Amino acid sequence: MVNNRKIIFVFISLLSLMIIPGCGHSKNVIEELGVASAYGLDINEQQQLDGTTVLYQFNPDITNASQIIRSTGETFSMVRSNANKKSGYKIVNGKLDTILFGPTIAKQGIVPYLDTIERDAAISNMLYVTMSEEPARDILSASNYEEAPNIGVYLHSLVDKSVRNEEIVSSTFHEFMRSYYRAGREPLVPIISIKENKASIDKVGIMHGDTHVGNLSLDEVFLVRLIRDKFQSGRINLEMDIEPFKQYIEESQHNSRKDQMYVVLDKLKNNTQIKLTNVDDLTYKVNVNLNARIIETSQQMTLENPKVVKILEQQINKKLEEDLKTVLKKSQQINSDVFGFGVKYNNHTRGEELTREQWQDLFPNIEVDYNVSTEIKRFGTVN
């Protein structure tokens, strides 16, 4: 309860700093406001925009300061205007952190609604763009949001934590729009789902322009980030064939029945170089150098043995190379370059800028040779 009050106090204090300077003539104006922390957008059966607005109200006389308002309209602006008509408080967007698109919109295209947001100076470019495979209104109706003031604040914390933990690609409004307008690398958007009445992220949506065309698991997102980003302290769980390790595994009747073993790596850092080796044939060479710490294995082995560490490094290399090829094939099948090979191609060609349409014709035919080199620096717990 104390932690909850602390969160609410900080939340109110931050909002006060943003709102009060512009409203100095009214001492109690903050108590007249409903501050939107999240919007959810769906298309209803009448083909209207169906909006869900999550508000926080600063009135000490209200027991439940969080409110959810449903409204409809032909445009996003109408949805917000109609939400205002259903609230005794003036709705403002100064603390809008998250916008959630339901599947009916994500499959049609989300940029028209983001364009409206771009025109609102009160909305920060740091707002997170998210999607769901269930109606957005259902996601925002979740009642289990831990100690956050409301589901909107919780969603922002959930996404922000996943970004800071290097589990997903950041999807702020600014970053999404930059990827959308830049041919050669498609945006990735976190997918919010509900489990036991609690919002969570266990996959990421692949975009084709501004439409949702496929998904990546968090393990697959790691592989994408391995190519396009730099890890500061990454973490990955790998499933590998147990055969190369059998002579080094301690005898155990239970463990000997398994064909696979699991390795957990953390403190992972990578140095990735992408080279377009043949512009005409669209062939690439990708070298990935990484170092990491092994913190856990599902089989008992003596990692002080240099031979065991060498085999682990080789098998990690093999596993990552195979998985990278699988994810590339998946992205080529839906014609969405999540890795950003088109950006490298555009940098090597002269003349007009590459268009999304041009890269869509070329991307399914590219060939990539992956070469992963792993160095295990340290090891922690082994089972």
N, C-alpha and C positions, 0 to 999 in steps of 0.2 A: 504493500500500500504506500509506503514511504517512497519507494522508487517510482511508482506511478505518479505521485504528486510532483516529484522532482522533474520528471519528463514533461508533465503538463506545464509546470512553472517555466521551464526553459523554452518550451514551445510558445507560450504566451509572451514571454519576454522578447523573443526574437520577432514575433509578429508586431509587438508594440513598437519596436524600433523602426519597422517599415511603415506602419500605418499612422502613428500619432503625429510625426512631423508634418504630414500633409493635411492634418485635420486639427490643428492647434486651437481652432475657435470653439471646439466642442469637447469639453472635458471627458464626457462619458461616451464618446462616439464609438469606441471599441466594443462597447456592450450592445451596440446596435448592428454589429456586423456578423455575417456568417461567412467565415473564411473557407474557401474551397481548397481541400487538400488533394482531391482526386476527381477525375471525370471518367465515367465509363460510357462507351458509345456502342449501340447495336442498331440494327435495322429491324423494325417490327413487321408484322404481317400486312400492315397497310402501306409498307414501303416508306414509312416515315423514320426519321432519326429518333431513336429511343435513348434518352440520356439518363444517367445516374450520377448525381452530384453528392459528394461526401463533404459535409460541412463541419466546422467546429465553431461553437458559439461561446463568447466570453461574457457569460451572465452568471453571477454567483447564485442567483435564485433558481437556476436550472440544475436539476439533479443529473440528467444525462445531456452533457454539452455537445455530444456528437449527434448529427442528424443526416439522414440519407433522403434525398428528394428525387423522385422520378418525374421526368417531363419529356414531352415529345415536341417535334417541330420539323420543318422542312430543311432547316439549316442548323449548324452548331450554334450560331448566334441566337436563333429562335429558341433552341433548347435551353440555353442559359437564361434568356429573358423569361421563358415560361417557368423555369425553376424559381426565379425571383418572385413570381406571383404566388408561389406556394409556400413562401417563407415570410415570417414576420421580421426577418433580418435582411439587410442589404447584402447580397452575395458579392464578394470580391475575390480576385484571383491572386492576391499578393503572395500566397504561400502554396500555390498549386505545384505539387511535386511529381505527380504521376498522371498520365492519361492512358487508359486501358481500352483497347479496341477488341470487341467481340468478333467471332468468326464471320458473321454476316458482312462486316465491313472489311476485315483483314483480307478476305478473298476478293474483294472488289477494288480495294485501293484506299490507303489511309492518308495520302498527301493532301487531298482537298480539305480535310479537317485540320491537318497540321498547318496548312496555309492560313487558315483563320487564326490559329494560335499565334503565328508569326506576326500578325498585325496587331496583337494585343501587347502593348508595351509593358503591362503589369506582370506578364508571365515571363519567367526566367528561361533562358536557353538551356539551363541545367535540368529542366524537367525531364523525367524519364518516359520514353515511349515504350509501351508494353502491349502484349496481346494475350488473348486467351482462346482456348478451343471450346469453351462454354460461354454462354451469354455473359457479357461484362457485368450486368446487373446481378447475376448469381454470385460472381466472384466478390463483388463489393458488399454483398449481404452476409459474408462470413462474420461470425461473431467472436471467433477466437483470434484476437490480434495482440495477445500477450499484454504488455504494459503500455502499449502505444495509446495515445488519446483516441484514435479511430483507425479504421481499416486503411484509409488513405495514407496516413503517416506510417503505418506498419508496412504497406507495400513499398514505399520509398526506402525505408530502412532495409527491407528484404533485398531489393534490387541493388542498393548501394553496397550492402555487405558482400553480395555475390561478386560485384565488380572489384571491390577492394581485395577480396580473397582470390582474385584472378580465376574465377570459375566461369565467367561469361564475358562477352565483349560489351563494353559500355555503350549504352543506347540513349544518350541524352538527345534532346530535340536537335541541338546543334550538330552532333555527330551523325545522327540519322540523316538529316538533310544534306550534310556534306557527302556522305556515301551515296545518297540517292542521286545527286546531281553529278557525281564523278563516275564516268564510265570505267568499267574494268574491275570493280569490286563491289559486290552487293551488300546491303545492310543485313545485320543480324539483330533480332529483337527477342528479348526474353518472353517466354510463355508462362503466364501465371495459371496455376491450377489449384483446385481445392481438394484437400485430403483431410478427412476428419474435421471438417468445418474450419480448416486453417489454410490460408494461402501459402503456396510454395512454388519454387522454380526447380524443375527437373529436366527441362529441355529449352531449346532456343529455336525460334522460327527463322527459316531461310526466306529471304525476300527476293522477288524478281521485280526490280523497280520498287514499287510500293505495295505489291500484292504478296500475300503469304502463299508459298508454293511447296514448302516442305519443312522438316524439323531435323535438328541435330540433338543427340543426347549430350550431356555435359562432358562425357569422355570424348565425344567427337569434337565438341567445341575446343577442348584442350588441344587437339591435333591441329585445328584451324589456327588457333592462337600461336602454336608452335612455329607456324610458317609466317604469319603476318604481324605478330607482336613480339615483344620482349618480356619474358617472365622475370620478375624480381625475386619471387619465392613461390614457384608453382608447386602443385601437388597432383599426382595421378596414381590411380590404381590400375595395375596391369595383370591380365590373365595370360599365363604362358604355359607351354607344354612342359610337363614335368620330366620327360625322358632325359634331357641333357644333364639333369641334376641328380639322377637317382643314386649314383654311387657316392654322392656327398651328403645325402639325406640320412639323418639318424633313423635307425630302425624303429618302426611303429606299425603295428598291425592296422590301425585306423588310417593313417596317412598313406600307407602303401597302396590302398585301393583307389586312390585318386589319380586321374590322368592329367589334371591341371594343377598349377600352383599360382598363388597370387602374391604380387609384390607391390608394396606401397612406397612411392618416392615422394620426397618433399624437398624444400629448399632448392628447388630446381631453377636453374638459369640456362638460357639458351642464346646461342649466337647463330642466326640463320642467314644464309646468303643464297639469293635466287639469281640465276644467270640464264638469260635467253640465249641458248647455244646456236639455234638456227631459226632466223625470223621466218623464212619461207616454209619450213617444215613444222614450225611451231613446237619446237622441242626445248625443254627446260632442264636445267641441272640445279637441284636444291641440296645444299649441304647444311646439315643441322648439327652443330656441336653443342652438347649439353653436359652439364655436370649436376649431380644431385646427391642426396643422402637417402639411403634405404632405411626406413624406420620400422618396416615390418615385412615379414614373409609368412606365408601360410604353412611352410614346411621348416623343420628345424635343420639348419645348416650352419657350418662353421665359417662365418664370413671373414675370419682372420686368415683363412687359406686363400692365397692370391689366385689359385686356379679357380676357385669358386667365384670370386669377384670377376675374374676375366670372362667366365662363361655367362655370368649375369649380364655383364655389359654387352656381350655379343648377342644374347637373346633379347635384351631390351632393344637393341638396334634393329634386329630382325622384326620384332613385333611392331615397333613404331613405323617402320618402313611399309610393312604390309597394311597396317591400319590407315596410313596416309593415302595409300593407293586406293583403298576401299572408299574413303570419304571423297577423294577426288572423283572417282567413278560415279558416286552418288550425286555429287553436285553437277557433273556433266549430264547425267540422265535428266535432271530437271532444269538444266541450262541456267545455272546460277553460280557465278564465280565467287564463292565465299572466301577464297584464298587471296584473291587480288592479282592473279597472273596477268590480267588485262592491263593493270597499271604498269607493270614491267614492260609489257608489249608496247604500250603507248609511248613509254619513255625511249624506246629503241627505234621507233618509226618517225619519219619526218613528214611534214605537210600538215594536213588537217587533223584536228583532234579526233581521237577515237570516239565513236558513238556507241551507245548501248546496243543498238540494233546490229552494228558491225561486229561487235564482240560476241553477240549471241550466235552469229553465223560461224565464228571461228572457234570459240571456246570448247564445244563438244569434241573437237578434233586435236586438241593439244596433247602432247606426250610429256610426262614429267618423270625424271629419274631422281629418286630420293636416296640420299646417302646420310644416314644418322650415325653419329659417333658419340658414345656415352662414356663419361668418366664418373665413377662412383667415388665421391670424396670421403664420405663418412658413412657409418651405419649405426643404427640405433637398436630398437627392440626386434628380436626375431622370435617367432613362436616355435 
